[in-house]
Amino acid sequence: MNEGGTPGREREVRLAEVLRPEHVVAPLPADTVQAAVSALAQRLMDSGDVADPERLARLFAESRIRDMVQVGGRVLLPHVRTEAVQRLVVALGVAPLPLNDGAGGEDGGARVVVLVLAPPSATGLYLQTLAALARVLRNDAVVDAMIGARSAEQILAIPEVAAISIQPRLTVRDVMAPRVYRVGPDAPVREVLELIADHGFRAVPVVDEERGVLGMVTDRDLMRFFLPVVQKTTGESPAGLKDTPVREVMSRSVICVSEDQALTEVMSIMVAKDVERLPVVNEGKLTGFLTRGDILRKLFAFP
């Protein structure tokens, strides 16, 4: 089942379908980030790609863009979901000089600004577009080529830019880390402590012999388990509890997600439930782990 309940496989989208030559402004007549974003928004309105220009104009007049990804020191990706547009649209500008407002990095300021607008319903395509752009624009050679280009056609003809394709639906499988560290319910707590100490984990899944998820031991569970002993004044040491079976410490109420689940759906679960990490299963067996950090690194191409 695809996002929104539409059956069938969603079509791959080429960047050229949402970033046309008339959406590219080079040189971009702006000396601040806000002026650059406003100029790109105006270009989209002038080209007829904004269904409600007044709504979009109010959005940019009333507040600064709060959602902005910086890629390296010379690229900014401001992005907004708004009902002012009926489909995803992208505009790109290259400023002749570094933009101020403290937007740039060590190179002295951003030069390339890519504005992404999408309706609230296009979550998957919106996130995938940001991820695809960020991955390509982390390449300094691509940014150099954009800055050196003299026309929209030259920018769009840069091989790496022309090759950008956008998968409209990210799944958990695309993002998860295939971590195989786990413990059995009869394992001593010391095994979990060693995994946490050696690998920096904050949670370890507990599985049966078939790798079915029975529960999870988090650093919070361990703190809760050892706290009563630490509070005692009888001299009892927490070390004496290291041989306690994991089943007596683990949390049994665990949300598991499928490899094939839409990432947007899982992100909503993580936000609504305030969950930082989730076990990933396939046919009931543990196959990986998904954390908020995994999602952010994937979406925005962070190392």
Secondary structure, 3 states (H helix, E strand, C coil): CCHHHCCCCCCCEEHHHCCCHHHEECCCCCCEHHHHHHHHHHHHHHCCCCCCHHHHHHHHHHCCCCCEEEECCCEEEEEEECCCCCCCEEEEEECCCCCECCCCCCCCCCCEEEEEEECCCCHHHHHHHHHHHHHHHCCHHHHHHHHHCCCHHHHHCCHHHHCCEECCCCEHHHHCECCCCCECCCCEHHHHHHHHHHHCCCEEEEECCCCCEEEEEEHHHHHHHHHHHHHCCCCCCHHHHCCCEHHHCCECCCCCEECCCEHHHHHHHHHHHCCCEEEEEECCEEEEEEEHHHHHHHHHCCC
